[in-house]
Amino acid sequence: MRPRSSFLVGLLLAWSLLVHAEPARAGDKAPKARQRPNILFLMSDDHANAAIGAYGSWLAPVLKTPNLDRLAKQGVRFTTCLVTNSICTPSRAAILTGQYSHRNGVYTLQDPLDPKRQHVAALLQRAGYQTAIVGKWHLHTDPTGFDYWNILPGQGRYKDPILRAKGSKKEIHTGYSSDVIATLTIEWLKKRDRDRPFFAMCHFKAPHRPWDPAPRFEKLYENVKIPEPKTLLDDYKNRSRAAANATLKVGENNTVRDLGQAPPAGLDRDGLRRWAYQLYMKRYLACVAAVDENVGRLLDFLEQEGLLEDTIVVYTSDQGFFLGEHGYYDKRFMYEPSLKTPLIVRYPREIKGGTVNSAMVLNLDFAPTFLDYAGLKAPADMQGRSLRPLLQGNTPKDWRTSMYYRYWMHLADHGVPAHYGLRTERYSLIYYYGQPLGMRGAINRPTPPEWELFDLQKDPEQMNNVYHNPAHAETVRQLTAELQRRKKEAGDTR
């Protein structure tokens, strides 16, 4: 071979090695511009899409969420981010493991996450990332895969929260939980190794029930009339018995602790619901205000540290929440307000600010996405897909157009029966199978099986169950077959 040819081949080989080089490992001193991105994962508890101004719900005219709206303007807002099991502990396990409940073993609020189970933080830690989690953990065992953790015991409390740090005893922190959690996250970030990327999970308790606002926000909505959702006075006609019998109805099932006062005498059902809705929403939205303020604190800190451009910032919730739709509060049901969760992502190196994406994404997709940005291949047993193409503005031709959902806690707490179902781009098919199946915390009392089918195109509020309508017989047949296919594909055999 001629010397010039050899030189060119060598040059090309060197370039190839540079482009395809392995990601930096712990201790590497790679230039900052070539470093893998930091990841700041911000998650609240029970924060519905409708309670963020950028999502443009009926609440938008009165909402005060400037920092979350700012994040959406600088990043991408997903409108169809769905959870696979709308309850706290299982959702958190799904986010970490990228697996359905029947795969990761966390079906209910009582199930612990096996400390030996592989998950995204452990994989990133192994690859050289500094890892931390602060705030709500709620998975019953001590966290693994984190260099630093400081977590609430169980659900935690709003005022003067108790947290326990890795290697330490429980400690009372003076202040409001959202402030304390953000402060502890910032303190850890200040102490980080500046030559290595970080993966930090900041998990707020708010706005979980019982909705105790920070003192500075207690009167934020005092003189505001909160707009009502269209379905606040739902009477559950032409719906399942499951919908009618559930005990998560605003007013009827709220406590004095929830609302801060007892209802006036003489109110009928609708009057009670409307009265309670105003108190419920003012307390809930005031809790959201502290989350929003602390999201702003964290964004400001990243900017001050020169980290904002090289950090993927994610905001989400562990699931959706009913804000009076169908006259409900809480979650669990496979109805849209509970199934959907907010997802906003900022990373200016790849994401065009102010964009909106309607592709169907799942909380199972978070872990593969973070691994992708770290230059790591997701393990074969993760059931989600990396969102990176979507974040870059490209939707793969084979991207999902349907998903499988399952809630296992039969009749627990709010009397919602166990069910599973299929969500497509147009339809929602739900099967209440009526069996407790021996799940922890479930009530051992079978209920009659029922089906619901909603045409989300014609009936976005899900008020009209068309499952038994002969005109939809072929649709029912096709969707039932797709449901069984998705169930089998997910590996759910129960």
Stockholm file with secondary structure:
# STOCKHOLM 1.0

chainA/1-494         MRPRSSFLVGLLLAWSLLVHAEPARAGDKAPKARQRPNILFLMSDDHANAAIGAYGSWLAPVLKTPNLDRLAKQGVRFTTCLVTNSICTPSRAAILTGQYSHRNGVYTLQDPLDPKRQHVAALLQRAGYQTAIVGKWHLHTDPTGFDYWNILPGQGRYKDPILRAKGSKKEIHTGYSSDVIATLTIEWLKKRDRDRPFFAMCHFKAPHRPWDPAPRFEKLYENVKIPEPKTLLDDYKNRSRAAANATLKVGENNTVRDLGQAPPAGLDRDGLRRWAYQLYMKRYLACVAAVDENVGRLLDFLEQEGLLEDTIVVYTSDQGFFLGEHGYYDKRFMYEPSLKTPLIVRYPREIKGGTVNSAMVLNLDFAPTFLDYAGLKAPADMQGRSLRPLLQGNTPKDWRTSMYYRYWMHLADHGVPAHYGLRTERYSLIYYYGQPLGMRGAINRPTPPEWELFDLQKDPEQMNNVYHNPAHAETVRQLTAELQRRKKEAGDTR
#=GR chainA/1-494 SS CCHHHHHHHHHHHHHHHHHTCCCCCTTCCCCGGGSCCEEEEEEESSCCGGGSGGGCCTTTTTCCCHHHHHHHHHSEEESCEECSSCSHHHHHHHHHHSCCHHHHSCCSTTCCCCTTSCCHHHHHHHTTCEEEEEECCCSSSCCCSCSEEEECSTTCCSBSCEEEETTSCEEECCSBHHHHHHHHHHHHHHTSCTTSCEEEEEECCTTCTTCCCCGGGTTTTTTCCCCCCTTTTCCCTTSCHHHHHCSCBTTTSCCHHHHSSCCCTTCCHHHHHHHHHHHHHHHHHHHHHHHHHHHHHHHHHHHHTTCGGGEEEEEEESSCCCSSGGGBCSCCSSSHHHHBCCEEEECTTTCCTTEEECSCEEGGGHHHHHHHHTTCCCCTTCCSCCCHHHHTTCCCTTCCSEEEEEECCTTHHHHCCCEEEEEESSEEEEEECCCCTTCTTCCSCCCCCEEEEEETTTCTTCCCCCTTCGGGHHHHHHHHHHHHHHHHHHTCCC
#=GC SS_cons         CCHHHHHHHHHHHHHHHHHTCCCCCTTCCCCGGGSCCEEEEEEESSCCGGGSGGGCCTTTTTCCCHHHHHHHHHSEEESCEECSSCSHHHHHHHHHHSCCHHHHSCCSTTCCCCTTSCCHHHHHHHTTCEEEEEECCCSSSCCCSCSEEEECSTTCCSBSCEEEETTSCEEECCSBHHHHHHHHHHHHHHTSCTTSCEEEEEECCTTCTTCCCCGGGTTTTTTCCCCCCTTTTCCCTTSCHHHHHCSCBTTTSCCHHHHSSCCCTTCCHHHHHHHHHHHHHHHHHHHHHHHHHHHHHHHHHHHHTTCGGGEEEEEEESSCCCSSGGGBCSCCSSSHHHHBCCEEEECTTTCCTTEEECSCEEGGGHHHHHHHHTTCCCCTTCCSCCCHHHHTTCCCTTCCSEEEEEECCTTHHHHCCCEEEEEESSEEEEEECCCCTTCTTCCSCCCCCEEEEEETTTCTTCCCCCTTCGGGHHHHHHHHHHHHHHHHHHTCCC
//
